[in-house]
Amino acid sequence: MSKILPLALALFCTIGMNPVEASELSAKPIVIAHRGASGYRPEHTRSSYQLAIEQGADFIEPDLVMTKDGVLIARHENEVSGTTDVADRPEFNDRYATKVIDGETFTGWFTEDFTLAELKTLRAKERRPALRFDTPQFDGTDEILTFQEVITIAQKGSQTAGRTIGVYPELKHPHYHETLGFDMVSALLADLEKADWSKRNDPVFVQCFWPAPLQEVKRRSTLKTVFLTTRWQPDQALMATYKLNYWPDLASSAGFAEVASWADGLGPSVDLLIVENPDGLAPSAFLHNAQTHGLLLHPWGINVEPELIPAPFAARADIAKGWNGIARDQAIKWYKTVFDLGVNGMFTDYPDMSASALRTEP
């Protein structure tokens, strides 16, 4: 049993009445394939999503950006030199550009400068070849997918697997896209409507790091929404750039209550859920507040490569240095440590290990 489990159980016993429905609390935590089985295949590709389904994922997760002709596609960022072969395609040299996106400067090739037909000629590649150097062998085999195609993969995967596979789309840089004249929420809702996945009980969660798009999704639909959270929040200059005047205060109980009015859950970075004390690791006040206000918890950042595990959790999870050759049971132990907090699901680059952690006895 992990050090966290007794502390977590003690905390949950003191919470009292919880507004989360009993069916949601009693349900098995979900395995969310983060960009597919992205620890094994280039992310956001057909092969990555299909492998994730084979490995036991309940949801496949596409990050969504937009093309020049207004189509939602699955890419980690709208700058695609790190995830495609665009830099090796001389016919697109004229699209090379520098842009400021959400207050940060990026140089490369951007999806909003390409039509879908042009982007379909590109091929995907591994984004972290130095860290996951087995994966580049699959470079060049997959094309860029539309969100509609990702939905189809999930629906066909459900038929093949004999269980429901859902989609968990993230709207990336929605306010930046809005300055270009794109309406990401409308495009998302239209794609889901075409797939007949537009109702609350459909296997869909819509996620975003920005509150306004999720609030709009709630106003226009009954879909489930999840607010992604880190210790970051936009500064006043960025808020002014996008003409925003609201950001939730997740340092207070009242802030969690506010979020619960427009979100069904939180997607926190895992470091927000655990704190260090003299006895080891313990559940945080953030976790307590989320549970108290009936918010589902689907944390992210639970990787198995030590370089990607937030300090101090790498050492506490007994993960050996270096990913290659690491014992599988060590990685599963780290995943189980997070599940033992009582979370309702987990974003994972390794769906097989996450599924194994759920099957592992204390």
N, C-alpha and C positions, 0 to 999 in steps of 0.2 A: 504493500500500500504506500502511496506517495505521502510525503510530509503534508501536502496541501489538504488531502481528503478529510482528516478529522476536523481540521479548522473550518473547512468549507461546510461540513455537515453541521457543525456547531452554529455557524453563522445562519444557515438556512432555517434551522429550527427556531431561531429568534425572530424571524421576519414576520410571522403571523399571517394575516390574510394577504393574499397576493392576487391582483386583478388578472393575471394571465389565466386563460381558460385551462381547465384541468386537462383537457385533451392535448393541449400544446405542451404542458409540463410533463405529462406522462409519456409522450411520444419519444421514441428513440432519437437522440441527436442526429442531425443530418450531416452528411459528408458533402461539402461543396468543392467541386474540382476547380481550383483556382487557375483560370485560363486553360482548363483541361488538365490532363496529367502532365503538367508543364515541367515536372522534374525528370520526365522521360522522353518528351517529344517537344519540338518547337511549339511555343505557346499559341493559343487561339487558332489551331489548325484542326482540320477534320480528324487527322490521326490522333491528335492529342485528346480531343473530346471523345472519340470512340474508345480509345484506350481507357479513359477515365470511367466510362460507363462499364466497361468490362471489369474494371478493378473495384467496382462497388459504389461509385459516386451516386448520390441522390440528385444532385443538381450540377449542371455545368455552367461555368461563369464566363461570359464574354464582356470584356471592356468595350464600350461602344464609342466610336468617333464617326465623323461624317465625311462623305465624299463631296466633290465639287457639285455633283448633280443631286445632292440631298439624300443619299442612301446611307443608312446606318451599317457600319462594318465592324468586325471584331479585330481590334488592335489595342495593344497596351497604351499607346500614345498616338496622337495624330502625326508625330514625327516618326517616320518609319525606316530610317537608315539602319537602326539597330536590330530590326526584326524582319527585314526583307533584303533582297538583292538590288534595291533601287540604285545604290551607289555604283554598281557595276553595269548600269544600263545607260549608255551614252545618249540615247534618245531623250532622256529625261534630265540631262545636265542643266537645261534652262530653268528647271523648277527649283534648283538649289536656292535656299533663302534663309534669312535670319528673322525670327519673330519673337515677340514677347507674349507669353501665354501664362495667365494667372500670376503675373509679376516676375516670371523667370524668363531668361533669354535662351532660346534654342536655335541651333543652326542645322539645317538638313533638308529633308524632303517631307512635305506635309500633305496629308490625305485630302485636305480641302482644296488643294491645287490640282487634283487628279479626278478624272471621271471614274466611275466604277469600272468601265471597260478597260481603262488604262491600268488601274490597280490590279485587275484580274490577270494581267500579264506578268506581274511580279510573283516571286516565290519566297516563301517564308524561310527564316533561318533562326538558329538559337540565339537568344539575346544575351546569355551569360556563358559563352563558350569556355572561358577560363575556369569557371566554377563547375559547369556541367559538361565536361569535355567528351562524354559519351554521346550526347545528344546531337552535336553537329553532323553526325553521319546521316541524319535525316534532312539536312538542309537541302532546299531546292525541290522538294517533293510535293509540297502543299501550296495551294493558292490562298489568297485572302478570301475570307468568308463574309457574306452579308449576315446581318442579324437574322433575317428570315431563314437563311440556310442553317444557322445554329439551332433555331427552333425546330426545324425539320429533323436535324440530327437527334435532338432530344426526343421528339415524338416517335421517330422510327426506332430509336434505341429502346424506348419504353416497350414497343411491340416485341423486339428481339429479346430483351432481358426479362420480359414478363413482370415488370414492375414499373412504377411511374418514375420517369426521369424529368426533372424540371429545369428551367433556365433561371439564372440569377444575374441579369444584366446590370452593368454599372454605366451610368452616364458620365463620360469623361469631359472635363472642361466645358460644362454646359453654358456658362456665362460667356466664355470666350467665343464659343460657337454662335451664341446669340448675337454678338457684335458683328458677326459675318452674315447675319440674316437667316440663320438656321434655327428651327424650332425642334429641339431634340425630343422633348416630351411628346409632341404631336406625332413625330415620326415613330417613336417607340410604341405609343398606344395604337397607331395604325398597323404596325407589324404584328403586334399581339392580337389585334382584332382579326386580322386576316387568318391567323392560326387558330382562332376561336379560343384563345387563352387571354381572356380579359376580365374574368370574374375573380372574386376574392379566394374562392376555393381552388382555383386553378394553380398548377405548380409553378408559380412565378413569385420572385421577390425582386423589387426594383431598388437598387442601391445607388448612393451618391455621397460625395464628400461635401456637397452644398445643400443647404436646407430647402431653398426656394423650389427647385425642380421636384423634390419629393412632396412638398406641400401642394404643388400643382397636380401631381399625379393623384394625390388624395382627393383634391377637389373634383377631378374629372373621372375618377374610377374608384373601384373598391379593391384594387390590387394592394398587395402587401408591400410595405416600404421599409427600408433599413438605412439609417443614417450612419455613414462611415466616420469614425472618429480617431484622431490621434491627439498629441499634445499641441499640434499646430492649429492655428486659426489665422485667417487673413488679417493683415494690418489695415489701418484706417484708409491708407492710400488705395489699396486694392478694393476695399469695400466701396469707396467713392468711385473708382473706375467703373465698377459694375452697377453703381447706383443701388447698393444694398444697404439696408438699415437694421438688419436683424441677424444675430448669431446666437445660438443657444448657449446658455451658461451651464456647463456640465461640472462645475465646481460646487453646485448647490442642488439640493433636493428639488427646489422649485423648477430649476432648469430641466431636470429629468421629467417632471410632470408636464412641462411645456412640450418637450419632444414627443412624449407619449400621445399628444393630441394629433400629431401628424405622421408619426412613425410607429411601426409595429415592433421594431427592434433596433438594436445598435450593432454595428460592425466595428468593434474597437480593436486597435492594435493590442496584442496580447499583454504588453507591458502595463496597460492600464488596469488589468484585472488582478494583478498580483503585486504585493509589496514585500519587502524584506523586513524581518524583525529579528531579535536575538535568537528566536527558536527556529528560524528558517524562513520559508515563504508562507504568506497568508493571503486570503482574499482581501481585495481592496475595498475602500468605501465606494468607488465607482461601481464595482460589481454589486455591492449591497443596494445602492440607489437604483440601479437598473432593474434588479429583481423586485424591489419594493414597488416600483411604478409599473410593473407588468410588461417590461420591455424584454423581448427575446434577445439573447446574446449570441452572436456569430463572430467570434474573434478571427483575426488574420495575423500573419507574421509568425505562424507556428511552423517554421521550416526545420529541416533536419541538418542542413549545412551549418556548422558552427559560425561561419562568417555572417549568416543571415539571422541567427538567433539573438534576440535582444539580450544584452548583458543585464543582470547576472545569471540569466536562465541557462545559458550554455553549460556553465560549470555545475549548476544545481541539478540539471537533468542528466549529468554524467555522460555527456556527449564527448566522444574522443575527438581530438583535433584532426581535421581533414575529413572530407566527405568520402573519398574513395577508400573502401575497405572498412568503413564504419560498420559495427555490428547492427543488424537490423533491429534486434531487440532493444538496443539503446534508443534508436529513433522512435520506436513504438512506445517506449517508456515516457519519452518527452510528450508525445501526443496524448497519452493517457493522463499524464499530469494535468494537462489543460482540460480534458474532458471531466476529470475528477472535481473540477471547480463547479460543475453543474451547468455548464454552458449548453445552449440548445442546438449548436452546430459549430462547424469549423471550416474555414477556408484552408485548403491544403493543396500543395503542389504534388503530393504523393497520396492519392486517394486510397491505394492499397494499404499503406501503413496506417492511415486514419481509420479505415474500416477494420483493420486488425486490432487497433487499440480499443475499439468499441467492443470487440469480442473477447478481449483479454480480461480475465478475472483479476480482482484486487489482490 
